[in-house]
Amino acid sequence: MGNLMDLRPSFLKGRAPAKTPLDVLQKLWRSVDLPDESLGHVVLTGADPVLPSSFAVGAAAQASVAAAALAAAEIWHLRGGARQQVSVDMLHAAQECRSHFKINGITPNPWDPITGLYRCGDGSWVRIHANFAHHRDGALALLGCPPGDGATRAAVERALGRWNAFDFEQVAADAGLAVAAMRSFDEWDRHPQGQAVAAQPLLTIERIGEADPRPLPKYGHDARPLKDIRVLDLTRIIAGPVCGRALAAYGADVMLVNSPQLPNIDNIIDTSRGKLSVLADLDTADGRIALGNLLRSAHVFVQGYRPGGLAALGFGPRDAARIRPGIVYVSLSAYGNAGPWANRRGFDSLVQTATGFNHAEAQAAGQDAPKPLPMQILDHASGYLMAFGAQAALARQATEGGSWHVQVSLAQTAHWLRSLGRVEGGLACPMPGFDGLLETEPSGFGELIAVRHAAQFSETPARWTRPSSPPGTHPTVWPFH
């Protein structure tokens, strides 16, 4: 199970070729019942492969970015603006999905030394996610290794030599840790969670409460699509923060709400562009009161807590709809909202491993060791799909009324990526550089060099008007205009 020893280079035989980017975008767009007229105002350039992968990662990046951007243009049209052209280049979109940035001239290393793939005693593989100290030390404790920075990969390898990969995955999951055993696509398809994911749509938009329509105010020609739309961003890592960053690029007031008790990763420097940044400890009454006050004036609430985590604090989707009728509530999970793994913790790299991508990419490369995708496309595509769904729900709220719940998961994004087909010769594509795609700006962390947003608007250019700022920089109040 999950073993790579019997690999054949003819992996593409009988496989569907990659779908065209426009086909992918059209299917996304129509899945949320937005008007087809908008599709006549989008320009998609480029073709896979743009990064070294046998999967259509470029098409996934381009389509998800284009869907989010085109939804912003649709909101702009609802607010009285003329229809405008949205253009997305595939290479630019793919490069935006690589989390590349420099702060004060330095590119941070995103990985803890213990994070990564290991062969177990049964010959199968597991991936340990150790970027957070509590996940790292918990996994080390299970393995009988010393905790903290003194641990070594060699010690972890020796300890896992005494384990079956799937047994370790289960024990780690029971302990609330971040571990995944590698599976092939066939193994994932037979797994109850794989079947649960396959039975769900890519994203869901569900009406969860009654509220009067809140028409979007009309603005002048120089306004931005999401002007005066207030977004609460209770997310960390990559996918959720990418959603908030995209909405900020389209003009929303996005407030990142961090807990002083929870760690962040360096990606916050990149993904906080355009956002206000506040602290609220939801384990305290004062923190919950502060969040409730912010929610009463919000239009969108984005959260990436483990399933049920915010509901236990009084901020689940129906709680939010009661506090703020008409809210658009956006939830991100690792493995979806149904199936035995619905409450399991996970990150992009783990979902790639569990759902078959590391096995399939290695098979395409003709190698024994697992091979990750060239970027964390599940995170980034999920983030743009969240922004897409949020704006589609905003449009519904403005015209139909109601409170809405948008749900996206990394595993369902993985299932979608797999459906886009394979790219013959894709692994031979060289890794491109970032020439012409970067912008430099001051930030609260130092001088930030990062990738510009890939979507270009003919009338309302995407841009970030607030610098990236450390948690707690701003007060916990909305800046009403």
Number of C-alpha atoms within 10 A of each C-alpha: 15 24 18 21 12 8 17 13 12 10 17 16 7 7 10 12 15 22 16 15 24 18 13 20 23 14 11 20 25 12 14 16 10 16 10 11 9 18 18 11 14 19 15 18 13 15 16 26 24 23 23 22 28 28 29 28 34 27 31 28 29 32 30 27 32 31 28 27 31 26 25 29 29 24 22 26 16 19 19 15 21 13 18 19 18 26 20 24 22 27 24 23 29 25 24 24 27 15 19 17 22 17 19 12 11 11 12 13 9 12 13 14 14 24 19 16 24 25 22 22 16 15 16 19 26 26 25 24 24 22 18 16 14 16 20 23 20 20 26 22 12 14 18 12 18 14 16 13 12 7 16 15 13 11 16 20 17 16 17 21 16 13 18 18 26 21 11 21 22 15 14 19 18 10 13 17 23 24 33 29 28 32 27 20 19 13 15 17 17 10 16 14 20 23 14 19 25 15 11 14 14 22 21 16 20 15 17 19 18 15 18 14 18 17 16 20 12 14 14 9 12 10 16 24 28 21 18 19 20 24 28 24 25 20 21 22 18 24 30 30 29 30 29 32 27 29 31 28 28 25 24 24 27 30 27 29 23 22 18 14 11 9 13 16 14 14 19 19 22 26 24 26 27 27 29 28 21 20 21 20 18 20 11 11 11 12 16 17 14 17 20 17 16 18 21 15 18 22 24 27 25 26 25 23 17 16 21 13 14 17 14 9 14 16 22 18 25 19 14 22 24 18 17 21 22 27 31 33 28 26 26 24 26 26 29 27 19 15 15 14 18 18 19 18 20 23 22 23 26 25 27 25 27 27 28 24 26 25 28 24 21 20 24 23 22 17 16 14 19 26 20 18 22 16 21 19 26 30 29 30 28 32 29 29 30 30 29 29 29 30 26 24 28 28 22 23 24 18 15 16 22 24 29 29 24 26 22 28 27 29 29 26 27 24 20 17 22 19 16 21 19 24 21 18 15 20 19 13 14 12 13 11 8 14 7 9 16 15 12 14 12 15 19 13 15 15 15 24 21 22 24 19 23 24 24 19 19 12 19 21 17 23 18 21 13 17 19 25 25 19 20 17 13 16 11 20 14 17 11 8 5
